[in-house]
Amino acid sequence: MSDDALISLLIVDDHPVVRDGLRGMFESAPGFTVLGEASNGVEALERTAALDPDVILMDLRMPGGGGVDAIKELTRRGARAKVLVLTTYDTDTDTLPAIEAGATGYLLKDAPRDELFTAVRAAAEGRTVLSPAVASRLVSAVRSPTTPGNEPLSTREREVLTLVARGTSNREIARELFISEATVKTHLTHLYAKLNVSDRAAAVATAYERGILG
């Protein structure tokens, strides 16, 4: 935290209008000071090293250097600044990598002004801040772990796997699901890849371990 008790900020976004809006919002509110801006992740690293902000408001998808790579590098460098992701995206492919990279919080750009102020104060203190939508996604990801690629099994793949767990042969699975035996093999190939296994026994064991079955 800054010596004068103000929370110092670095705003990182590739849209000048967004940066201007955020700067105006924080500079008009008590308790904050904006040290600078950056238009991409690479620039964010340079500005962070030069300015040493308390909190970085980081967009994710930016030409010339994305937010996740910048967060990873800041974490690697042991930067003092806390990173609060502020983006329009709340998909798993954006959310999970950002949190895993070391972001302290994750908010969407449609967050109310007061919520944003509260989030920045919390981030400055090292507390995790997540928008409700992002929090629910993370809870789902923890409760239903998927593969390294975060690919869940399809409904049909789950049906095939359930039958495999009962010891059903490919031919019987095909008959029961009204699909061809070749299609059964295709589903098995896909689910093996998603579970990172190479045979039926391992697929069943891994599925039970991850809570996909039973």
Steps between C-alpha positions, in 0.01 A plus 500: 500500500625853423646705783230766466227232538383551142464182296713546189378355171626402158227465237566248222259490206539525124207742466586866577135577576490229766827622653374858505174393661672299772755775566224760536299271728786428738651848501163646598467259793679546832771251591636423154772634275568390140874477434476410134352299217607224262342372179621138513665241720857575392456868574336408831817320611714802415264745673471280808877485536525878465199607709456223762120532536300338779237361261497432126164505322571251221303428185559154353474502122728769359696519174873511561492304826214341690417530867553138605861494377564830677351366826720189475810713452408736786456196725833358384672830577343513843339836428344674802199618301171312528328428168126553468375373164236728351362356178187436295575126489390245761556175308696213655779548248555855630410469866693193613836584334489854644435376853758222465754753371474694825222758464363613837154566361280486192220743421294570191494846347129535567567495877341798682735785591483437875565129450812586303625735773439235766677239287809717456520568873467127571762413236741754651467310829566171324144371524348304212217669314284319246186607318207266577505353148872426521472359852233253391716389207796437728287305746371285213853441376612390847200273553523342154869492411558455131804429291802730462317646201193562715284294265202337671357176368197534276168346604548216250857436619372475858236249386763288326729520803218398736436190289872423482511515881231229505718276287291548185673415172523744209246296305253505790556873555426561132179300524385672820571855377380435144832602347759312293789314657737734315332797668546337839872466426514866400337605829746282689795656320375849590433424864837323536667819376297719735576278799863459392481119509559222247255222586155419638613406851701819544210706364260353755747536788577863409133582458421372851800685639381829348141451603376467141354159580321420825 
